Amino acid sequence: MDPDRRAFLKTTSLAAAAAGLPAATEAVAQARSASAETKELPKGLVLATLRRPDSYGLGLRADRGILDVVAAEQDFREGAPTTIDALLHGQGDANALRRLAEKARASSSADRYFVALDQAAFGPCVTNPEKIVCIGLNYRRHAAETGNPVPKQPILFNKYNTALNCHGGTIGVSEEDARNFDYEAELVIVIGRRARNVSEADAPNYIFGYATGNDFTARDLQSRSTQWMLGKSLDGSAPVGPWLVTADLADGDNLKIECRVNGEVRQSSNTSDMVFNCRQLVSYISRYFTLKPGDIIFTGTPEGVIAGYPKDKQVWLKAGDKIVTSIEKLGDLTFTLT
């Protein structure tokens, strides 16, 4: 055996053992990653996560509602991925999703496979990101309303998986040691393949798709220090969904974006006002650490946040408020404060 190959295998085995995993498991993980990198990213799909009694399952938006991919795959056996995580990591045959939809539609028991939009129990449209990267002050007019200069480089901070939330979800603000709660309507980029040191020109090839998100924030916690993370990472503070739309169906750099609180429009802008566009963000972030399939990027919020109001006009969000974030072609994301 080649000495370099032997050394690599030995290192891999040691790393797996240190993590409490068998070497075979690590090898499978590497093969899975390689598969995701070489497959062409899916196109023409509007996807969702559906909550099931004991897990999450993949949903595909169709003319009859949302295809329950788990139920359809169990019966028709097309080899389709049955979770969004599997699809993002290149597992299963993405083209089988359309075949499942056709077979389910033609079935004599079609109602068994489709969920009405108003009856769907959604989960976060991405369920297991290794990284949730967020961008601060990335809209020109938002920087102006907060009295900050337009950044010369993207301002990065993070959230954690415990912040993930879904369409129709709740955020328990009454349980938190904070008072100054604020909305931030945001376009979310979902990464589709491993990205490290990618150019701006090549960056679109790493974007799986886009989703509607809200970077819900506790401003009083955010301002406790120069680091923003505390005010940004509360449980449930990263609602995303309901739809994950593949990148070919939307231009992330030119989408209308709005936020409404109890029916009142608070934010209304366009992603074309972003300081750093989607290509620039993916390229910049990948320069410093590896982005992997399923990682998500909250790309910043436009003007109209409560923190941008004059002090005497700042009325912070409270329990009972209903927030709706809307992005053109990506749909409405609704959540309620409790």
C-alpha positions as CSV (number, residue, x, y, z in Angstrom):
1,M,0.0,0.0,0.0
2,D,1.2,3.5,-0.8
3,P,2.7,5.1,2.4
4,D,0.6,8.3,2.0
5,R,-2.5,6.2,1.6
6,R,-1.7,4.2,4.7
7,A,-1.0,7.3,6.7
8,F,-4.3,8.8,5.6
9,L,-6.3,5.7,6.6
10,K,-4.5,5.5,9.9
11,T,-5.3,9.2,10.6
12,T,-8.9,8.7,9.6
13,S,-9.2,5.7,11.9
14,L,-7.7,7.6,14.8
15,A,-10.0,10.6,14.2
16,A,-13.0,8.3,14.1
17,A,-12.0,6.5,17.3
18,A,-11.5,9.8,19.1
19,A,-15.0,10.8,18.1
20,G,-16.4,7.5,19.3
21,L,-17.1,6.3,15.8
22,P,-16.0,3.1,14.0
23,A,-13.7,3.8,11.1
24,A,-16.3,2.4,8.7
25,T,-18.7,5.1,9.9
26,E,-16.2,7.8,9.1
27,A,-15.6,6.3,5.7
28,V,-19.3,6.3,5.0
29,A,-19.5,10.0,6.0
30,Q,-16.7,10.8,3.7
31,A,-18.3,8.9,0.8
32,R,-21.6,10.7,1.5
33,S,-19.8,14.1,1.4
34,A,-18.1,13.2,-1.9
35,S,-21.4,12.1,-3.4
36,A,-23.0,15.5,-2.5
37,E,-20.1,17.4,-4.1
38,T,-20.2,15.6,-7.4
39,K,-24.0,15.4,-8.0
40,E,-25.7,18.2,-9.9
41,L,-27.8,20.3,-7.6
42,P,-31.6,19.7,-8.0
43,K,-33.6,22.2,-10.0
44,G,-37.2,23.2,-10.3
45,L,-38.3,22.1,-6.8
46,V,-40.2,23.8,-4.0
47,L,-39.5,21.7,-0.9
48,A,-40.7,21.7,2.7
49,T,-40.2,19.7,5.9
50,L,-43.3,18.0,7.3
51,R,-43.5,17.1,11.0
52,R,-44.3,13.4,11.5
53,P,-45.2,11.7,14.8
54,D,-41.6,10.7,15.5
55,S,-39.5,12.6,13.0
56,Y,-39.3,15.0,10.1
57,G,-40.1,14.0,6.5
58,L,-39.6,15.7,3.1
59,G,-42.4,17.5,1.4
60,L,-42.7,18.5,-2.2
61,R,-45.1,21.3,-3.3
62,A,-47.4,20.1,-6.0
63,D,-50.6,21.2,-7.7
64,R,-52.7,19.1,-5.2
65,G,-50.9,20.4,-2.1
66,I,-47.7,19.0,-0.5
67,L,-46.6,15.6,-1.5
68,D,-45.7,13.5,1.6
69,V,-42.6,12.0,0.2
70,V,-42.2,9.5,3.0
71,A,-45.7,8.0,2.4
72,A,-45.3,8.0,-1.3
73,E,-41.8,6.4,-1.2
74,Q,-43.0,3.7,1.1
75,D,-45.6,2.6,-1.5
76,F,-43.9,3.4,-4.8
77,R,-40.3,2.7,-4.1
78,E,-38.6,5.1,-6.5
79,G,-35.4,5.6,-4.5
80,A,-36.2,9.2,-3.5
81,P,-34.6,10.9,-0.5
82,T,-37.2,11.2,2.3
83,T,-35.7,14.0,4.4
84,I,-34.3,17.4,3.4
85,D,-31.0,16.5,5.0
86,A,-30.7,13.4,2.8
87,L,-31.5,15.4,-0.3
88,L,-29.0,18.1,0.6
89,H,-26.3,15.5,1.2
90,G,-26.9,13.9,-2.2
91,Q,-28.5,10.7,-0.9
92,G,-31.2,9.1,-3.0
93,D,-32.4,10.1,-6.5
94,A,-33.7,13.7,-6.5
95,N,-35.3,13.0,-9.9
96,A,-37.4,10.3,-8.2
97,L,-39.3,13.1,-6.4
98,R,-41.1,14.0,-9.6
99,R,-41.8,10.4,-10.4
100,L,-43.4,10.0,-7.0
101,A,-45.5,13.0,-7.5
102,E,-46.8,11.6,-10.8
103,K,-47.5,8.2,-9.4
104,A,-49.2,9.7,-6.3
105,R,-51.4,12.0,-8.5
106,A,-52.5,9.0,-10.7
107,S,-53.2,6.8,-7.8
108,S,-56.8,5.8,-6.9
109,S,-55.9,6.9,-3.3
110,A,-54.2,10.1,-4.2
111,D,-55.5,11.9,-1.1
112,R,-53.3,9.6,1.0
113,Y,-50.2,11.2,-0.4
114,F,-51.0,14.9,-0.5
115,V,-51.3,17.3,2.5
116,A,-53.4,20.5,2.1
117,L,-51.4,23.7,2.5
118,D,-53.6,24.9,5.4
119,Q,-53.4,21.5,7.2
120,A,-49.6,20.9,6.9
121,A,-47.5,20.8,10.1
122,F,-44.2,22.3,9.0
123,G,-40.8,21.9,10.4
124,P,-37.8,24.1,9.6
125,C,-37.2,23.8,5.9
126,V,-33.6,22.9,6.8
127,T,-33.4,20.7,9.8
128,N,-29.7,20.0,10.6
129,P,-27.3,22.8,9.5
130,E,-23.8,22.4,10.8
131,K,-23.5,26.2,10.6
132,I,-26.0,29.1,10.8
133,V,-24.1,32.1,9.6
134,C,-25.6,35.6,9.8
135,I,-24.7,38.9,8.2
136,G,-25.1,42.2,10.0
137,L,-25.9,45.6,8.4
138,N,-26.1,44.2,4.9
139,Y,-28.7,46.6,3.5
140,R,-27.6,50.1,2.7
141,R,-30.8,51.8,4.0
142,H,-30.7,49.6,7.2
143,A,-27.2,50.8,7.9
144,A,-28.3,54.4,7.5
145,E,-31.3,54.1,9.8
146,T,-29.1,52.7,12.6
147,G,-26.5,55.4,12.2
148,N,-23.8,53.0,11.0
149,P,-21.5,53.3,8.0
150,V,-22.0,50.8,5.1
151,P,-19.6,47.9,6.0
152,K,-16.5,47.4,3.9
153,Q,-16.6,43.7,4.5
154,P,-19.4,41.4,5.6
155,I,-20.1,41.4,9.3
156,L,-20.4,37.8,10.4
157,F,-22.1,36.4,13.6
158,N,-23.8,33.1,14.3
159,K,-26.8,31.3,15.7
160,Y,-27.1,27.7,16.8
161,N,-29.4,24.8,15.9
162,T,-31.4,25.4,19.0
163,A,-32.5,28.7,17.4
164,L,-34.1,26.9,14.5
165,N,-37.9,27.4,14.2
166,C,-40.6,26.9,11.6
167,H,-43.6,28.3,9.8
168,G,-46.4,28.4,12.3
169,G,-44.0,28.2,15.2
170,T,-43.8,30.2,18.4
171,I,-41.1,32.0,20.3
172,G,-41.4,32.1,24.1
173,V,-40.4,35.7,24.8
174,S,-42.1,35.7,28.2
175,E,-39.6,33.0,29.3
176,E,-36.5,35.1,28.4
177,D,-34.4,37.4,30.4
178,A,-34.9,40.2,27.9
179,R,-37.4,42.8,26.9
180,N,-36.4,44.6,23.7
181,F,-37.5,42.1,21.0
182,D,-37.2,43.0,17.4
183,Y,-38.0,41.4,14.0
184,E,-35.5,41.1,11.1
185,A,-36.9,39.9,7.8
186,E,-34.2,38.0,5.9
187,L,-33.4,36.1,2.8
188,V,-31.8,32.7,3.7
189,I,-29.2,31.0,1.4
190,V,-29.0,27.2,1.7
191,I,-25.7,25.7,0.7
192,G,-25.8,22.6,-1.5
193,R,-22.2,21.4,-1.8
194,R,-18.9,21.8,0.1
195,A,-17.5,25.3,-0.5
196,R,-14.0,26.4,0.4
197,N,-12.2,29.3,-1.2
198,V,-14.7,29.6,-4.1
199,S,-14.7,32.6,-6.4
200,E,-17.6,35.0,-6.7
201,A,-18.2,33.8,-10.3
202,D,-18.4,30.1,-9.2
203,A,-20.4,30.7,-6.0
204,P,-23.8,30.2,-7.5
205,N,-22.9,26.6,-8.2
206,Y,-22.8,26.0,-4.4
207,I,-26.2,27.5,-3.6
208,F,-28.9,24.8,-3.3
209,G,-31.7,27.4,-2.9
210,Y,-33.3,30.1,-0.9
211,A,-35.9,30.4,1.9
212,T,-37.7,33.0,3.9
213,G,-36.2,33.7,7.3
214,N,-36.4,36.0,10.3
215,D,-33.4,36.9,12.4
216,F,-35.4,37.5,15.6
217,T,-33.4,39.5,18.0
218,A,-33.3,40.7,21.7
219,R,-31.7,44.1,21.3
220,D,-31.0,44.6,25.0
221,L,-29.0,41.4,25.0
222,Q,-27.3,42.3,21.7
223,S,-26.0,45.5,23.1
224,R,-24.6,44.1,26.3
225,S,-21.2,43.8,24.6
226,T,-19.6,44.3,21.2
227,Q,-20.4,40.7,20.3
228,W,-23.9,40.3,19.0
229,M,-24.4,36.6,19.6
230,L,-26.2,36.7,22.9
231,G,-29.1,38.7,21.5
232,K,-29.3,36.6,18.3
233,S,-29.2,33.0,19.6
234,L,-32.3,32.6,21.8
235,D,-34.1,29.4,21.4
236,G,-36.4,29.6,18.4
237,S,-35.0,32.8,17.1
238,A,-34.2,31.5,13.6
239,P,-37.6,30.7,11.9
240,V,-37.0,29.5,8.4
241,G,-39.4,28.3,5.7
242,P,-42.0,27.1,5.0
243,W,-40.5,26.6,1.6
244,L,-37.0,25.8,0.3
245,V,-36.9,26.9,-3.3
246,T,-34.1,25.7,-5.6
247,A,-31.8,28.4,-6.8
248,D,-33.0,28.2,-10.5
249,L,-36.5,29.4,-9.5
250,A,-35.5,32.7,-7.8
251,D,-32.9,35.5,-8.2
252,G,-31.7,36.0,-4.6
253,D,-30.3,39.4,-5.5
254,N,-33.6,40.8,-6.7
255,L,-36.6,39.8,-4.5
256,K,-39.2,41.9,-2.8
257,I,-39.0,41.4,1.0
258,E,-41.5,42.5,3.7
259,C,-42.3,42.0,7.4
260,R,-45.7,42.6,9.0
261,V,-46.5,42.7,12.7
262,N,-50.2,42.1,13.5
263,G,-51.0,42.9,9.9
264,E,-49.1,46.2,9.8
265,V,-46.3,46.5,7.3
266,R,-43.0,47.3,9.1
267,Q,-40.4,46.5,6.5
268,S,-40.7,46.7,2.7
269,S,-37.7,46.6,0.5
270,N,-35.8,44.5,-2.1
271,T,-32.7,42.3,-1.8
272,S,-31.1,44.4,-4.5
273,D,-30.4,46.9,-1.6
274,M,-28.0,44.3,-0.1
275,V,-24.4,45.7,0.3
276,F,-23.0,42.2,-0.4
277,N,-25.0,40.0,-2.8
278,C,-25.4,36.3,-2.5
279,R,-22.4,35.4,-4.6
280,Q,-20.1,37.7,-2.6
281,L,-21.3,36.3,0.7
282,V,-20.8,32.7,-0.2
283,S,-17.3,33.5,-1.7
284,Y,-16.3,35.6,1.3
285,I,-17.4,33.2,4.0
286,S,-15.8,30.2,2.2
287,R,-12.5,32.1,2.3
288,Y,-12.3,31.6,6.0
289,F,-14.1,28.4,6.8
290,T,-15.7,25.5,4.9
291,L,-19.4,25.7,4.1
292,K,-21.1,22.3,3.9
293,P,-24.4,21.0,2.4
294,G,-27.3,22.2,4.6
295,D,-25.4,25.2,6.1
296,I,-27.6,28.3,6.0
297,I,-26.7,32.0,5.7
298,F,-29.1,34.7,7.0
299,T,-28.2,37.5,4.6
300,G,-29.2,40.6,6.6
301,T,-32.3,42.7,7.1
302,P,-33.6,45.8,5.3
303,E,-34.7,49.1,6.9
304,G,-37.7,49.3,9.2
305,V,-36.6,47.4,12.3
306,I,-37.7,48.8,15.7
307,A,-34.1,49.5,16.6
308,G,-34.0,52.0,13.8
309,Y,-36.9,54.1,15.1
310,P,-36.3,57.2,17.2
311,K,-36.1,56.3,20.9
312,D,-39.5,57.7,21.7
313,K,-41.1,55.6,18.9
314,Q,-39.6,52.3,19.9
315,V,-42.4,49.9,20.9
316,W,-40.8,46.5,21.3
317,L,-42.5,43.2,20.3
318,K,-44.4,41.3,23.1
319,A,-46.2,38.1,23.7
320,G,-49.3,37.8,21.5
321,D,-47.7,39.5,18.5
322,K,-47.9,37.7,15.1
323,I,-45.1,38.3,12.7
324,V,-45.3,37.5,9.0
325,T,-42.2,37.6,6.8
326,S,-42.8,37.6,3.1
327,I,-40.3,37.2,0.2
328,E,-41.2,37.2,-3.4
329,K,-41.3,33.6,-4.9
330,L,-40.3,32.1,-1.5
331,G,-43.6,32.6,0.4
332,D,-44.8,33.7,3.8
333,L,-43.2,32.7,7.1
334,T,-45.5,33.2,10.1
335,F,-44.7,32.8,13.8
336,T,-46.3,34.0,17.0
337,L,-44.7,35.3,20.3
338,T,-45.8,33.7,23.5
